[in-house]
């Protein structure tokens, strides 16, 4: 069993997207579902529907202007297809975050199973507790900068 998950690798696979426009989670999910790299066996519409379905259950906003959208049930067939997409919103949106702040950054999680999902969430939580990483998100840092910071924080490199 592969227990080593690299957040930097998952973000590189998913990509970093700046100035994504939309006034609701659904509008944002529609846009990003059409631009993020997906395996051949999954359609953008399936991703869109899964993200919207999960958002209807409960907001994925976690506070500090961050949301972690994800499907309630895995939609990926393979662990090799897992990815994280970092989405910087052009205009922050209200997602009813616990701290009442509008969301300006989303980490869209595409995971294969519950175990991977929980490991990835745990690693993201580690990153999001670090002021230096939060500052990078506030400045809409590019992919290279985010990947370097993630590696240093998670692996101490």
C-alpha positions in Angstrom: 0.0 0.0 0.0 1.3 3.4 -0.9 1.2 5.6 2.2 3.4 8.4 0.8 1.2 11.2 -0.7 2.9 14.3 -2.1 0.7 17.3 -1.8 3.0 19.2 -4.2 2.7 16.4 -6.8 -1.1 16.4 -6.5 -1.3 20.2 -6.9 1.0 19.9 -9.9 -1.3 17.3 -11.5 -4.4 19.4 -10.7 -3.0 22.8 -11.5 -3.3 26.3 -10.2 -6.0 28.6 -11.7 -6.1 32.4 -11.2 -8.9 34.9 -11.5 -11.7 32.3 -11.8 -15.0 34.1 -12.1 -18.3 33.3 -10.5 -20.8 34.5 -7.9 -21.7 31.2 -6.4 -20.0 27.9 -5.7 -22.1 26.3 -8.5 -20.8 28.8 -11.0 -17.2 28.3 -9.9 -17.6 24.5 -10.0 -19.1 24.7 -13.5 -16.1 26.7 -14.7 -13.4 24.7 -13.0 -15.0 21.3 -14.0 -14.4 22.3 -17.6 -10.8 23.4 -17.3 -9.2 21.0 -14.8 -7.4 17.9 -16.2 -9.6 14.8 -15.8 -9.0 11.2 -16.5 -10.6 10.0 -19.8 -13.3 8.0 -17.9 -14.8 11.0 -16.1 -16.7 13.9 -17.6 -16.6 17.5 -16.5 -20.3 17.2 -15.9 -19.8 14.3 -13.4 -17.3 16.4 -11.5 -19.6 19.4 -11.5 -22.6 17.4 -10.2 -20.5 15.7 -7.5 -19.1 19.0 -6.2 -22.6 20.6 -6.2 -24.1 17.6 -4.5 -21.5 17.7 -1.7 -21.9 21.5 -1.3 -25.7 21.1 -0.8 -25.1 18.8 2.1 -22.8 21.3 3.9 -20.6 24.1 3.0 -17.0 23.1 2.2 -15.7 26.5 3.4 -13.3 26.0 6.3 -12.5 29.6 7.2 -9.6 31.9 6.6 -11.1 32.5 3.1 -10.5 28.9 2.1 -12.9 26.1 0.9 -12.1 22.5 0.2 -14.6 21.3 -2.4 -14.8 17.6 -3.0 -17.2 14.8 -4.0 -19.1 13.2 -1.2 -18.4 9.8 -2.7 -15.3 9.0 -4.8 -15.7 9.5 -8.5 -12.2 8.4 -9.5 -11.4 4.9 -10.6 -7.7 5.0 -9.8 -5.4 6.4 -7.2 -3.1 7.5 -10.1 -5.8 10.0 -11.1 -5.9 11.8 -7.7 -5.2 15.6 -7.9 -5.7 18.9 -6.1 -6.7 22.0 -8.0 -5.9 25.3 -6.5 -8.4 27.9 -7.6 -8.0 31.6 -6.9 -11.3 33.4 -7.2 -11.4 36.7 -9.0 -14.0 38.0 -6.5 -14.5 36.3 -3.1 -17.8 34.5 -2.6 -20.0 33.8 0.4 -20.0 30.1 1.1 -21.2 30.5 4.7 -17.8 29.8 6.3 -17.6 29.3 10.0 -15.8 32.6 10.4 -18.2 34.4 8.1 -15.4 35.4 5.7 -15.9 35.1 2.0 -13.9 32.4 0.2 -11.1 33.6 -2.1 -9.2 30.3 -2.5 -10.4 26.8 -3.2 -8.6 23.5 -3.0 -10.6 21.1 -5.2 -9.9 17.6 -4.0 -10.2 14.7 -6.5 -9.5 11.6 -4.5 -9.8 7.9 -5.1 -11.0 6.6 -1.7 -11.8 7.7 1.8 -8.4 6.8 3.2 -6.5 8.9 0.6 -9.0 11.7 1.1 -8.4 11.8 4.9 -4.6 11.7 4.4 -4.7 14.6 1.9 -7.0 16.6 4.2 -4.6 16.1 7.1 -1.7 17.3 5.0 -3.6 20.3 3.7 -4.5 21.1 7.3 -0.8 21.2 8.2 -0.2 23.6 5.3 -3.1 25.8 6.1 -2.0 26.2 9.8 1.3 27.8 8.6 1.2 31.6 8.3 3.8 31.6 5.5 1.6 29.3 3.4 -1.5 31.4 4.1 0.3 34.5 3.0 1.2 32.8 -0.3 -2.5 32.0 -0.8 -3.4 35.6 0.0 -1.0 36.8 -2.6 -2.2 34.3 -5.2 1.2 32.7 -5.5 1.9 30.8 -8.7 2.2 27.0 -8.9 6.0 26.9 -8.6 6.0 28.9 -5.4 3.2 26.9 -3.8 4.9 23.6 -4.7 8.2 24.7 -3.1 6.4 25.9 0.0 4.3 22.7 0.4 7.4 20.5 0.0 9.3 22.5 2.6 6.5 22.6 5.1 5.4 18.9 4.8 8.8 17.3 4.2 11.1 19.9 5.8 13.1 20.2 2.6 
